[in-house]
Each structure stands twice: as C-alpha cells, then as structure tokens.
Amino acid sequence: MGRIFVVDLEGRTYRCKFCKTHLALADDLVSRAFHCRRGKAYLFNKAVNITIGPHEERLMLSGMHTVADIFCCCCGQIVGWKYEAAHEKSQKYKEGKFVLERGRIVDGLDSEFFIDTRPSMSDDAEDS
C-alpha cells in the first residue's frame, strides 16, 4: 500500500465527521436540497481526500443514475457518492459532481474549539 497524501483546504471546509479530514470547500457547494437514506445531503462541484468505489446503477428519487460511493481516504468511512452519469436529460447537471451526506460530515464552523478563559500571566503583568 502506498503513502496517503492528504490535501488541506483553505477557507470554510466540510470535513469527515469521523476523522476530521478535509473533504470539500463551502465555495464548491452547489445545493443543500439533496437527500439520502440517512437524511440530508449536499451537492458539491469538487471533493478531495476521497477514494471512489465501483460504478453501479442506482434508482434515485430523480431517476436512474450511474453512481459510485465515495469514502474518506483516511478512515475509510463512506461519506457519500459521485454522480458518474445521469440517464435523464434534466439530470445531466449532476454528472461529475459529489454528494456528501450531512450526517457524515462536519462544517468547519461546527468544529470544537477550546477557549481557555482562565486568567494567566500576560504582557500586561509588570516585571519586578
């Protein structure tokens, strides 16, 4: 097995819920109006740090599509799917785009920050 090179994105990101690896930029978000078996999902123009599974035909609410499941390259968890081909003309805009399941990603704004509010020595303290 080769070495995994991880792409760190700059800006507001969506990350794997399980290992916090960057997956997509908010700037590449196309739509929040998608759904999957487990709930809400988001459509993106691009995704990084993923591996793509085999193509399969899948009947979705919007018709038949050729899709491939996508997995986080670091932890291996399924995070969504990629539209390889749409069989209906009205769905062609999805081809080559990525769907990330909302329950499997975290927004860069949802991250857990620790802010130390304890008083400490600072530059304001006088030197003796």
Contact map, one row per residue, 1 for C-alpha under 8 A:
11100000000000000000000000000000000000000000000000000000000000000000000000000000000000000000000000000000000000000000000000000000
11110000000000000000000000000000000000000000000000000000000000000000000000000000000000000000000000000000000000000000000000000000
11111000000000000000000000000000000000000000000000000000000000000000000000000000000000000000000000000000000000000000000000000000
01111100000000000000000000000000000000000000000000000000000000000000000011000000000000000000000000000000000000000000000000000000
00111110000000000000000000000000000000000000000000000000000000000000000000000000000000000000000000000000000000000000000000000000
00011111000000000000100000000000000000000000000010000000000000000000000000000000000000000000000000000000000000000000000000000000
00001111100000000000010000000000000000000000000110000000000000000000000000000000000000000000000000000000000000000000000000000000
00000111110000000000010000000000000000000000000000000000000000000000000000000000000000000000000000000000000000000000000000000000
00000011111010000000010110000000000000000000000000000000000000000000000000000000000000000000000000000000000000000000000000000000
00000001111110000000000010000000000000000000000000000000000000000000000000000000000000000000000000000000000000000000000000000000
00000000111110000000000011000000000000000000000000000000000000000000000000000000000000000000000000000000000000000000000000000000
00000000011111000000000011100000000000000000000000000000000000000000000000000000000000000000000000000000001110000000000000000000
00000000111111100000011111000000000000000000000000000000000000000000000000000000000000000000000000000000001100000000000000000000
00000000000111110000011111000000000000000000000000000000000000000000000000000000000000000000000000000000111100000000000000000000
00000000000011111001111100000000000000000000000000000000000000000000000000000000000000000000000000000000111100000000000000000000
00000000000001111111111000000000000000000000000000000000000000000000000100000010000000000000000000000001110000000000000000000000
00000000000000111111000000000000000000000000000000000000000000000000000000000000000000000000000000000011110000000000000000000000
00000000000000011111000000000000000000000000000000000000000000000000000000101000000000000000000000000001100000000000000000000000
00000000000000011111100000000000000000000000000000000000000000000000000001100000000000000000000000000000000000000000000000000000
00000000000000111111110000000000000000000000000000000000000000000000000000000000000000000000000000000000010000000000000000000000
00000100000000110011111000000000000000000000000010000000000000000000000101000000000000000000000000000000000000000000000000000000
00000011100011110001111100000000000000000000000110000000000000000000000000000000000000000000000000000000000000000000000000000000
00000000000011110000111110000000000000000000001111000000000000000000000100000000000000000000000000000000000000000000000000000000
00000000100011100000011111010000000000000001011100000000000000000000000000000000000000000000000000000000000000000000000000000000
00000000111111000000001111111000000000000000011000000000000000000000000000000000000000000000000000000000000000000000000000000000
00000000001111000000000111111000000000000000000000000000000000000000000000000000000000000000000000000000000000000000000000000000
00000000000100000000000011111000000000000000000000000000000000000000000000000000000000000000000000000000000000000000000000000000
00000000000000000000000111111100000000000001110000000000000000000000000000000000000000000000000000000000000000000000000000000000
00000000000000000000000011111111000000000111100000000000000000000000000000000000000000000000000000000000000000000000000000000000
00000000000000000000000000011111000000000111100000000000000000000000000000000000000000000000000000000000000000000000000000000000
00000000000000000000000000001111110000000111000000000000000000000000000000000000000000000000000000000000000000000000000000000000
00000000000000000000000000001111110000011110000000000000000000000000000000000000000000000000000000000000000000000000000000000000
00000000000000000000000000000011111000011100000000000000000000000000000000000000000000000000000000000000000000000000000000000000
00000000000000000000000000000011111100011110000000000000000000000000000000000000000000000000000000000000000000000000000000000000
00000000000000000000000000000000111111111100000000000000000000000000000000000000000000000000000000001000000000000000000000000000
00000000000000000000000000000000011111111000000000000000000000000000000000000000000000000000000000001000000000000000000000000000
00000000000000000000000000000000001111100000000000000000000000000000000000000000000000000000000000000000000000000000000000000000
00000000000000000000000000000000001111110000000000000000000000000000000000000000000000000000000000001010000000000000000000000000
00000000000000000000000000000000001111111000000000000000000000000000000000000000000000000000000000001110000000000000000000000000
00000000000000000000000000000001111101111100000000000000000000000000000000000000000000000000000000001110000000000000000000000000
00000000000000000000000000000001111100111110000000000000000000000000000000000000000000000000000000111110000000000000000000000000
00000000000000000000000000001111111000011111000000000000000000000000000000000000000000000000000000111100000000000000000000000000
00000000000000000000000000001111010000001111100000000000000000000000000000000000000000000000000011110000000000000000000000000000
00000000000000000000000100011110000000000111111000000000000000000000000000000000000000000000000011110000000000000000000000000000
00000000000000000000000000011100000000000011111000000000000000000000000000000000000000000000000111000000000000000000000000000000
00000000000000000000000110010000000000000001111100000000000000000000000000000000000000000000000011000000000000000000000000000000
00000000000000000000001110000000000000000001111111000000000000000000000000000000000000000000000001000000000000000000000000000000
00000010000000000000011100000000000000000000011111000000000000000000000000000000000000000000000000000000000000000000000000000000
00000110000000000000111000000000000000000000001111100000000000000000000111000000000000000000000000000000000000000000000000000000
00000000000000000000001000000000000000000000001111110000000000000000011110000000000000000000000000000000000000000000000000000000
00000000000000000000000000000000000000000000000011111000000000000000011110000000000000000000000000000000000000000000000000000000
00000000000000000000000000000000000000000000000001111100000000000001111000000000010000000000000000000000000000000000000000000000
00000000000000000000000000000000000000000000000000111110000000000001111000000000000000000000000000000000000000000000000000000000
00000000000000000000000000000000000000000000000000011111000000000001100000000000000000000000000000000000000000000000000000000000
00000000000000000000000000000000000000000000000000001111100000000111100000000000000100000000000000000000000000000000000000000000
00000000000000000000000000000000000000000000000000000111110000000111000000000000000000000000000000000000000000000000000000000000
00000000000000000000000000000000000000000000000000000011111000011110000000000000000000000000000000000000000000000000000000000000
00000000000000000000000000000000000000000000000000000001111100011110000000000000000000000000000000000000000000000000000000000000
00000000000000000000000000000000000000000000000000000000111111111000000000000000000000000000000000000000000000000000000000000000
00000000000000000000000000000000000000000000000000000000011111111000000000000000000000000000000000000000000000000000000000000000
00000000000000000000000000000000000000000000000000000000001111100000000000000000000000000000000000000000000000000000000000000000
00000000000000000000000000000000000000000000000000000000001111110000000000000000000000000010000000000000000000000000000000000000
00000000000000000000000000000000000000000000000000000000001111111000000000000000000000110000000000000000000000000000000000000000
00000000000000000000000000000000000000000000000000000000111101111100000000000000000001110000000000000000000000000000000000000000
00000000000000000000000000000000000000000000000000000000111100111110000000000000001111100000000000000000000000000000000000000000
00000000000000000000000000000000000000000000000000000011110000011111000000000000001111100000000000000000000000000000000000000000
00000000000000000000000000000000000000000000000000000011110000001111100000000000111110000000000000000000000000000000000000000000
00000000000000000000000000000000000000000000000000011111000000000111110000000000111100000000000000000000000000000000000000000000
00000000000000000000000000000000000000000000000000011110000000000011111000000111110000000000000000000000000000000000000000000000
00000000000000000000000000000000000000000000000001111000000000000001111100000111110000000000000000000000000000000000000000000000
00000000000000000000000000000000000000000000000001111000000000000000111110011111000000000000000000000000000000000000000000000000
00000000000000010000101000000000000000000000000011100000000000000000011111111110000000000000000000000000000000000000000000000000
00010000000000000000000000000000000000000000000011100000000000000000001111110000000000000000000000000000000000000000000000000000
00010000000000000010100000000000000000000000000010000000000000000000000111110000000000000000000000000000000000000000000000000000
00000000000000000110000000000000000000000000000000000000000000000000000111111000000000000000000000000000000000000000000000000000
00000000000000000000000000000000000000000000000000000000000000000000001111111100000000000000000000000000000000000000000000000000
00000000000000000100000000000000000000000000000000000000000000000000001100111110000000000000000000000000000000000000000000000000
00000000000000000000000000000000000000000000000000000000000000000000111100011111000000000000000000000001000000000000000000000000
00000000000000010000000000000000000000000000000000000000000000000000111100001111100000000000000000011001100000000000000000000000
00000000000000000000000000000000000000000000000000000000000000000000111000000111110000000000000001111000000000000000000000000000
00000000000000000000000000000000000000000000000000000000000000000011110000000011111000000000000001110000000000000000000000000000
00000000000000000000000000000000000000000000000000010000000000000011110000000001111100000000000111100000000000000000000000000000
00000000000000000000000000000000000000000000000000000000000000001111000000000000111111000000011111100000000000000000000000000000
00000000000000000000000000000000000000000000000000000010000000001111000000000000011111000000001110000000000000000000000000000000
00000000000000000000000000000000000000000000000000000000000000001110000000000000001111100001011100000000000000000000000000000000
00000000000000000000000000000000000000000000000000000000000000011100000000000000001111111011011000000000000000000000000000000000
00000000000000000000000000000000000000000000000000000000000000111100000000000000000011111011000000000000000000000000000000000000
00000000000000000000000000000000000000000000000000000000000000110000000000000000000001111111000000000000000000000000000000000000
00000000000000000000000000000000000000000000000000000000000000000000000000000000000001111111000000000000000000000000000000000000
00000000000000000000000000000000000000000000000000000000000000000000000000000000000000011111100000000000000000000000000000000000
00000000000000000000000000000000000000000000000000000000000001000000000000000000000001111111111000000000000000000000000000000000
00000000000000000000000000000000000000000000000000000000000000000000000000000000000011111111111000000000000000000000000000000000
00000000000000000000000000000000000000000000000000000000000000000000000000000000000000000111111000000000000000000000000000000000
00000000000000000000000000000000000000000000000000000000000000000000000000000000001011000011111110000000000000000000000000000000
00000000000000000000000000000000000000000000000000000000000000000000000000000000001111000011111110000000000000000000000000000000
00000000000000000000000000000000000000000000100000000000000000000000000000000000011110000000011111000000000000000000000000000000
00000000000000000000000000000000000000000011110000000000000000000000000000000000011100000000011111100000000000000000000000000000
00000000000000000000000000000000000000000011111000000000000000000000000000000001111000000000000111110000000000000000000000000000
00000000000000000000000000000000000000001111000000000000000000000000000000000001111000000000000011111000000000000000000000000000
00000000000000000000000000000000000000001111000000000000000000000000000000000011100000000000000001111101100000000000000000000000
00000000000000000000000000000000001101111100000000000000000000000000000000000011000000000000000000111111100000000000000000000000
00000000000000000000000000000000000000111100000000000000000000000000000000000000000000000000000000011111110000000000000000000000
00000000000000001000000000000000000001111000000000000000000000000000000000000000000000000000000000001111110000000000000000000000
00000000000000011100000000000000000000000000000000000000000000000000000000000110000000000000000000011111110000000000000000000000
00000000000001111100000000000000000000000000000000000000000000000000000000000010000000000000000000011111111000000000000000000000
00000000000001111001000000000000000000000000000000000000000000000000000000000000000000000000000000000111111101100000000000000000
00000000000111100000000000000000000000000000000000000000000000000000000000000000000000000000000000000000111111100000000000000000
00000000000111100000000000000000000000000000000000000000000000000000000000000000000000000000000000000000011111100000000000000000
00000000000100000000000000000000000000000000000000000000000000000000000000000000000000000000000000000000001111100000000000000000
00000000000000000000000000000000000000000000000000000000000000000000000000000000000000000000000000000000011111110000000000000000
00000000000000000000000000000000000000000000000000000000000000000000000000000000000000000000000000000000011111111000000000000000
00000000000000000000000000000000000000000000000000000000000000000000000000000000000000000000000000000000000001111100000000000000
00000000000000000000000000000000000000000000000000000000000000000000000000000000000000000000000000000000000000111110000000000000
00000000000000000000000000000000000000000000000000000000000000000000000000000000000000000000000000000000000000011111000000000000
00000000000000000000000000000000000000000000000000000000000000000000000000000000000000000000000000000000000000001111100000000000
00000000000000000000000000000000000000000000000000000000000000000000000000000000000000000000000000000000000000000111110000000000
00000000000000000000000000000000000000000000000000000000000000000000000000000000000000000000000000000000000000000011111000000000
00000000000000000000000000000000000000000000000000000000000000000000000000000000000000000000000000000000000000000001111100000000
00000000000000000000000000000000000000000000000000000000000000000000000000000000000000000000000000000000000000000000111110000000
00000000000000000000000000000000000000000000000000000000000000000000000000000000000000000000000000000000000000000000011111000000
00000000000000000000000000000000000000000000000000000000000000000000000000000000000000000000000000000000000000000000001111111000
00000000000000000000000000000000000000000000000000000000000000000000000000000000000000000000000000000000000000000000000111111000
00000000000000000000000000000000000000000000000000000000000000000000000000000000000000000000000000000000000000000000000011111100
00000000000000000000000000000000000000000000000000000000000000000000000000000000000000000000000000000000000000000000000011111100
00000000000000000000000000000000000000000000000000000000000000000000000000000000000000000000000000000000000000000000000011111110
00000000000000000000000000000000000000000000000000000000000000000000000000000000000000000000000000000000000000000000000000111111
00000000000000000000000000000000000000000000000000000000000000000000000000000000000000000000000000000000000000000000000000001111
00000000000000000000000000000000000000000000000000000000000000000000000000000000000000000000000000000000000000000000000000000111
